[in-house]
Amino acid sequence: MSDTLTQTFEERLQEIDAYLELLEALEKQLQEGPPVIGGVRITAQQQKLLYSSVFLQLYNLVEATVTWCVSAVCDAACDKGQWAPADFSSKLRREWVRSTARTHVDLNEENRLESAVELCEFLIQANPVVKFTVARRGNWDELEIEAITQRLGFDLNISAGALKGIKRHIRDEKGALALIRDLRNRLGHGSLSFSECGEGYTVPDLRDLKERTAQYLREVVAAFRAYIDSYEFLLPARRP
C-alpha cells in the first residue's frame, strides 16, 4: 500500500509541534516577565489554559490514528471488490459478520431479522465485499489499541523502548496514553477545568509526553501497514 498512513500521521503530528513551539516562545518570554500580545498581558491562568489544549490535541491524534489504520484495513478488504468473506481470515470474517449483521447494535426483533436476511442474501449470492466498517468504541489507550488489533487478527508488536515510554507513570499512576485519555474525558465531562488540567506542567513536560506518544503511534502505524501490505487480513491460501 502507499505510505498514506504515515504521511497523514506525520502531518497531524506537525500541527502539535507547531503549537508546542508557540508555547515554548511564551515560556521563554515569561522568564523576562509576563508575555504581552497585542497590548494584553498573558496571565498564569491563560498559560494553563493554553497548556491544557495539548492534551486534547494528543488525544485527537491517538483516536485519529486508530481510525485511519482501521479504515485502511477495511479499504484493503474492499479493494476493487476482489475479495469475498470466504477469503478473509477467521478474525476479519468475524468482524465482517459483526458489521453486516449489526450484532453490536441494539435492534428490535424486526430489524434483527432484516440484518440476518441481508447477511443470508449476501452469502447466497456469493457477492464480493464492497462495503465494510469495523465497529470501534473509542476511549483509546494502549490496551484498547492492542484489543482492536487482536480483533483484526494480528499481534501488535511494539518495541520495548516505545512500550516502556508510554507505560511509565507520569502522574496519578498513569502512563502517557492513559493520562491523555483520562484528562480528555474529564475535560469533556466537565469534572476538570482547563486551568486545572494545565496546572503543574511545563512545555518540556508536554513535549516529552508528545514524544512518547508519537514514538508509540509510529510503531502502531507501521504494524498496520505491514499487516495490510502482507495481506494478513486474508487466509494464507488467498494471499497474492
C-alpha positions as a LaTeX table, in Angstrom:
\begin{tabular}{lrrr}
\hline
Residue & $x$ (\AA) & $y$ (\AA) & $z$ (\AA) \\
\hline
Met1 & 0.00 & 0.00 & 0.00 \\
Ser2 & 1.04 & 3.62 & $-0.34$ \\
Asp3 & 2.57 & 5.48 & 2.56 \\
Thr4 & $-0.61$ & 7.49 & 3.10 \\
Leu5 & $-0.97$ & 6.35 & 6.71 \\
Thr6 & 2.49 & 7.53 & 7.69 \\
Gln7 & 2.17 & 10.79 & 5.76 \\
Thr8 & $-1.20$ & 11.64 & 7.29 \\
Phe9 & 0.06 & 10.82 & 10.77 \\
Glu10 & 3.19 & 12.97 & 10.43 \\
Glu11 & 1.17 & 15.91 & 9.07 \\
Arg12 & $-1.15$ & 15.83 & 12.09 \\
Leu13 & 1.84 & 15.50 & 14.41 \\
Gln14 & 3.41 & 18.62 & 12.88 \\
Glu15 & 0.37 & 20.62 & 13.99 \\
Ile16 & 1.07 & 19.66 & 17.61 \\
Asp17 & 4.77 & 20.50 & 17.16 \\
Ala18 & 3.82 & 23.95 & 15.83 \\
Tyr19 & 1.61 & 24.55 & 18.87 \\
Leu20 & 4.37 & 23.45 & 21.25 \\
Glu21 & 6.76 & 25.88 & 19.57 \\
Leu22 & 4.32 & 28.67 & 20.36 \\
Leu23 & 4.14 & 27.56 & 24.00 \\
Glu24 & 7.95 & 27.42 & 24.17 \\
Ala25 & 8.17 & 31.01 & 22.95 \\
Leu26 & 5.68 & 32.12 & 25.59 \\
Glu27 & 7.52 & 30.22 & 28.31 \\
Lys28 & 10.83 & 31.87 & 27.35 \\
Gln29 & 9.19 & 35.29 & 27.48 \\
Leu30 & 7.89 & 34.51 & 30.95 \\
Gln31 & 11.47 & 34.37 & 32.18 \\
Glu32 & 11.72 & 38.07 & 31.36 \\
Gly33 & 8.25 & 38.94 & 32.62 \\
Pro34 & 4.64 & 38.21 & 31.66 \\
Pro35 & 4.31 & 37.97 & 27.83 \\
Val36 & 2.30 & 40.70 & 26.16 \\
Ile37 & 0.30 & 40.08 & 22.97 \\
Gly38 & $-1.48$ & 42.99 & 21.32 \\
Gly39 & $-1.02$ & 45.04 & 24.46 \\
Val40 & $-2.66$ & 42.36 & 26.64 \\
Arg41 & $-0.59$ & 40.65 & 29.32 \\
Ile42 & $-0.81$ & 36.84 & 29.36 \\
Thr43 & $-1.76$ & 35.66 & 32.84 \\
Ala44 & $-0.73$ & 32.44 & 34.58 \\
Gln45 & $-4.30$ & 31.18 & 34.24 \\
Gln46 & $-4.29$ & 31.82 & 30.50 \\
Gln47 & $-1.00$ & 29.97 & 30.21 \\
Lys48 & $-2.54$ & 26.94 & 31.92 \\
Leu49 & $-5.47$ & 27.10 & 29.50 \\
Leu50 & $-3.05$ & 27.00 & 26.59 \\
Tyr51 & $-1.18$ & 24.06 & 28.09 \\
Ser52 & $-4.37$ & 22.04 & 28.65 \\
Ser53 & $-5.14$ & 22.16 & 24.91 \\
Val54 & $-2.13$ & 19.92 & 24.28 \\
Phe55 & $-3.92$ & 17.00 & 25.93 \\
Leu56 & $-6.91$ & 17.45 & 23.64 \\
Gln57 & $-4.64$ & 17.61 & 20.60 \\
Leu58 & $-2.77$ & 14.48 & 21.67 \\
Tyr59 & $-5.95$ & 12.51 & 22.26 \\
Asn60 & $-7.24$ & 13.65 & 18.89 \\
Leu61 & $-4.03$ & 12.30 & 17.35 \\
Val62 & $-4.43$ & 8.94 & 19.12 \\
Glu63 & $-8.07$ & 8.49 & 18.08 \\
Ala64 & $-7.45$ & 9.73 & 14.55 \\
Thr65 & $-4.52$ & 7.34 & 14.13 \\
Val66 & $-6.61$ & 4.34 & 15.17 \\
Thr67 & $-9.43$ & 5.46 & 12.86 \\
Trp68 & $-7.08$ & 5.86 & 9.88 \\
Cys69 & $-5.44$ & 2.48 & 10.49 \\
Val70 & $-8.68$ & 0.52 & 10.91 \\
Ser71 & $-10.24$ & 2.27 & 7.92 \\
Ala72 & $-7.19$ & 1.33 & 5.84 \\
Val73 & $-7.82$ & $-2.33$ & 6.70 \\
Cys74 & $-11.45$ & $-2.01$ & 5.61 \\
Asp75 & $-10.39$ & $-0.29$ & 2.38 \\
Ala76 & $-7.93$ & $-3.10$ & 1.64 \\
Ala77 & $-10.61$ & $-5.73$ & 2.33 \\
Cys78 & $-12.96$ & $-3.97$ & $-0.12$ \\
Asp79 & $-10.29$ & $-3.19$ & $-2.73$ \\
Lys80 & $-11.93$ & $-3.32$ & $-6.20$ \\
Gly81 & $-14.45$ & $-5.85$ & $-4.89$ \\
Gln82 & $-11.95$ & $-8.66$ & $-5.41$ \\
Trp83 & $-12.44$ & $-10.40$ & $-2.05$ \\
Ala84 & $-15.37$ & $-12.36$ & $-0.65$ \\
Pro85 & $-15.97$ & $-13.13$ & 3.03 \\
Ala86 & $-14.63$ & $-16.64$ & 2.43 \\
Asp87 & $-11.26$ & $-15.08$ & 1.53 \\
Phe88 & $-10.92$ & $-13.27$ & 4.84 \\
Ser89 & $-9.02$ & $-14.59$ & 7.82 \\
Ser90 & $-11.30$ & $-16.00$ & 10.53 \\
Lys91 & $-10.86$ & $-12.92$ & 12.72 \\
Leu92 & $-11.62$ & $-10.42$ & 9.95 \\
Arg93 & $-14.56$ & $-12.50$ & 8.74 \\
Arg94 & $-15.93$ & $-12.32$ & 12.27 \\
Glu95 & $-15.69$ & $-8.52$ & 12.12 \\
Trp96 & $-17.43$ & $-8.52$ & 8.74 \\
Val97 & $-20.29$ & $-10.56$ & 10.20 \\
Arg98 & $-20.48$ & $-8.20$ & 13.18 \\
Ser99 & $-20.72$ & $-5.24$ & 10.80 \\
Thr100 & $-23.17$ & $-6.79$ & 8.32 \\
Ala101 & $-25.48$ & $-8.41$ & 10.88 \\
Arg102 & $-25.10$ & $-5.43$ & 13.23 \\
Thr103 & $-24.64$ & $-7.71$ & 16.22 \\
His104 & $-23.05$ & $-4.87$ & 18.19 \\
Val105 & $-26.18$ & $-2.69$ & 17.91 \\
Asp106 & $-29.35$ & $-2.90$ & 20.00 \\
Leu107 & $-32.05$ & $-3.82$ & 17.48 \\
Asn108 & $-35.70$ & $-4.65$ & 17.77 \\
Glu109 & $-36.97$ & $-8.00$ & 16.58 \\
Glu110 & $-37.83$ & $-6.84$ & 13.06 \\
Asn111 & $-34.51$ & $-5.09$ & 12.49 \\
Arg112 & $-32.59$ & $-8.13$ & 13.77 \\
Leu113 & $-34.45$ & $-10.21$ & 11.19 \\
Glu114 & $-33.65$ & $-7.69$ & 8.43 \\
Ser115 & $-29.94$ & $-7.81$ & 9.29 \\
Ala116 & $-29.99$ & $-11.62$ & 9.31 \\
Val117 & $-31.76$ & $-11.72$ & 5.93 \\
Glu118 & $-29.27$ & $-9.24$ & 4.48 \\
Leu119 & $-26.38$ & $-11.41$ & 5.63 \\
Cys120 & $-28.06$ & $-14.55$ & 4.27 \\
Glu121 & $-28.73$ & $-12.96$ & 0.86 \\
Phe122 & $-25.15$ & $-11.75$ & 0.62 \\
Leu123 & $-23.77$ & $-15.25$ & 1.25 \\
Ile124 & $-26.26$ & $-16.99$ & $-1.06$ \\
Gln125 & $-25.36$ & $-14.70$ & $-3.95$ \\
Ala126 & $-21.62$ & $-15.02$ & $-3.16$ \\
Asn127 & $-21.16$ & $-11.27$ & $-3.58$ \\
Pro128 & $-17.77$ & $-9.63$ & $-3.21$ \\
Val129 & $-17.26$ & $-7.31$ & $-0.26$ \\
Val130 & $-17.51$ & $-3.68$ & $-1.39$ \\
Lys131 & $-18.53$ & $-2.03$ & 1.89 \\
Phe132 & $-17.20$ & $-2.85$ & 5.33 \\
Thr133 & $-16.62$ & $-1.00$ & 8.57 \\
Val134 & $-15.19$ & $-2.23$ & 11.87 \\
Ala135 & $-17.08$ & $-1.16$ & 14.98 \\
Arg136 & $-14.96$ & 0.93 & 17.35 \\
Arg137 & $-15.74$ & 2.04 & 20.88 \\
Gly138 & $-13.23$ & 4.84 & 21.46 \\
Asn139 & $-11.61$ & 5.78 & 24.79 \\
Trp140 & $-8.26$ & 4.80 & 23.35 \\
Asp141 & $-5.15$ & 3.84 & 25.26 \\
Glu142 & $-2.55$ & 1.16 & 24.53 \\
Leu143 & $-4.78$ & $-1.62$ & 25.89 \\
Glu144 & $-7.69$ & $-0.66$ & 23.65 \\
Ile145 & $-5.39$ & $-0.33$ & 20.64 \\
Glu146 & $-3.96$ & $-3.78$ & 21.30 \\
Ala147 & $-7.50$ & $-5.16$ & 21.65 \\
Ile148 & $-8.60$ & $-3.83$ & 18.23 \\
Thr149 & $-5.56$ & $-5.39$ & 16.53 \\
Gln150 & $-6.36$ & $-8.74$ & 18.14 \\
Arg151 & $-9.91$ & $-8.45$ & 16.83 \\
Leu152 & $-8.47$ & $-7.90$ & 13.35 \\
Gly153 & $-6.22$ & $-10.93$ & 13.72 \\
Phe154 & $-2.69$ & $-9.75$ & 14.34 \\
Asp155 & $-0.39$ & $-9.24$ & 17.29 \\
Leu156 & 0.76 & $-5.68$ & 17.85 \\
Asn157 & 4.49 & $-5.96$ & 18.38 \\
Ile158 & 5.78 & $-2.73$ & 19.89 \\
Ser159 & 9.46 & $-2.25$ & 20.73 \\
Ala160 & 10.44 & $-2.41$ & 24.39 \\
Gly161 & 11.56 & 1.23 & 24.33 \\
Ala162 & 8.29 & 2.57 & 22.92 \\
Leu163 & 6.22 & 0.42 & 25.26 \\
Lys164 & 8.22 & 1.48 & 28.28 \\
Gly165 & 7.82 & 5.10 & 27.23 \\
Ile166 & 4.04 & 5.08 & 27.28 \\
Lys167 & 3.66 & 2.83 & 30.33 \\
Arg168 & 5.99 & 4.72 & 32.69 \\
His169 & 3.83 & 6.55 & 35.21 \\
Ile170 & 3.74 & 10.30 & 34.64 \\
Arg171 & 1.00 & 11.45 & 37.01 \\
Asp172 & $-1.74$ & 9.80 & 39.07 \\
Glu173 & $-0.07$ & 6.42 & 38.43 \\
Lys174 & $-0.94$ & 6.64 & 34.73 \\
Gly175 & 1.23 & 6.24 & 31.68 \\
Ala176 & 1.17 & 8.59 & 28.69 \\
Leu177 & $-1.88$ & 7.34 & 26.77 \\
Ala178 & $-3.91$ & 6.55 & 29.88 \\
Leu179 & $-3.22$ & 10.05 & 31.25 \\
Ile180 & $-4.12$ & 11.72 & 27.94 \\
Arg181 & $-7.35$ & 9.73 & 27.71 \\
Asp182 & $-8.29$ & 10.42 & 31.33 \\
Leu183 & $-7.70$ & 14.18 & 31.12 \\
Arg184 & $-9.57$ & 14.43 & 27.84 \\
Asn185 & $-12.56$ & 12.58 & 29.31 \\
Arg186 & $-12.58$ & 14.68 & 32.48 \\
Leu187 & $-12.42$ & 17.87 & 30.44 \\
Gly188 & $-15.21$ & 16.64 & 28.19 \\
His189 & $-17.45$ & 15.67 & 31.13 \\
Gly190 & $-16.75$ & 18.91 & 33.00 \\
Ser191 & $-15.22$ & 17.27 & 36.08 \\
Leu192 & $-11.93$ & 19.09 & 35.45 \\
Ser193 & $-11.43$ & 22.71 & 34.40 \\
Phe194 & $-8.97$ & 23.64 & 31.67 \\
Ser195 & $-6.84$ & 25.66 & 34.07 \\
Glu196 & $-6.73$ & 22.70 & 36.49 \\
Cys197 & $-5.73$ & 20.43 & 33.61 \\
Gly198 & $-2.74$ & 22.62 & 32.71 \\
Glu199 & $-1.63$ & 23.03 & 36.34 \\
Gly200 & 1.89 & 21.89 & 37.16 \\
Tyr201 & 3.08 & 21.22 & 33.60 \\
Thr202 & 5.91 & 22.87 & 31.71 \\
Val203 & 6.49 & 22.89 & 27.96 \\
Pro204 & 9.32 & 20.31 & 28.31 \\
Asp205 & 6.84 & 18.06 & 30.17 \\
Leu206 & 4.32 & 18.39 & 27.35 \\
Arg207 & 6.95 & 17.86 & 24.66 \\
Asp208 & 8.15 & 14.70 & 26.44 \\
Leu209 & 4.57 & 13.44 & 26.57 \\
Lys210 & 4.18 & 14.17 & 22.87 \\
Glu211 & 7.41 & 12.33 & 22.02 \\
Arg212 & 6.40 & 9.23 & 23.98 \\
Thr213 & 3.00 & 9.20 & 22.31 \\
Ala214 & 4.44 & 9.78 & 18.83 \\
Gln215 & 7.03 & 7.02 & 19.16 \\
Tyr216 & 4.35 & 4.52 & 20.13 \\
Leu217 & 1.87 & 5.60 & 17.45 \\
Arg218 & 4.53 & 5.46 & 14.72 \\
Glu219 & 5.04 & 1.80 & 15.54 \\
Val220 & 1.27 & 1.22 & 15.55 \\
Val221 & 1.05 & 2.73 & 12.06 \\
Ala222 & 4.00 & 0.63 & 10.88 \\
Ala223 & 2.36 & $-2.54$ & 12.26 \\
Phe224 & $-0.91$ & $-1.83$ & 10.44 \\
Arg225 & 0.96 & $-1.08$ & 7.22 \\
Ala226 & 2.82 & $-4.41$ & 7.46 \\
Tyr227 & $-0.45$ & $-6.25$ & 8.18 \\
Ile228 & $-2.09$ & $-4.73$ & 5.10 \\
Asp229 & 0.92 & $-4.94$ & 2.77 \\
Ser230 & 1.39 & $-8.64$ & 3.52 \\
Tyr231 & $-2.37$ & $-9.35$ & 3.12 \\
Glu232 & $-2.60$ & $-10.84$ & 6.60 \\
Phe233 & $-6.31$ & $-9.98$ & 6.59 \\
Leu234 & $-6.78$ & $-12.84$ & 4.09 \\
Leu235 & $-6.48$ & $-16.58$ & 4.54 \\
Pro236 & $-2.91$ & $-17.73$ & 3.74 \\
Ala237 & $-4.11$ & $-19.60$ & 0.64 \\
Arg238 & $-5.77$ & $-16.48$ & $-0.75$ \\
Arg239 & $-2.89$ & $-14.04$ & $-0.32$ \\
Pro240 & $-1.32$ & $-12.76$ & $-3.58$ \\
\hline
\end{tabular}
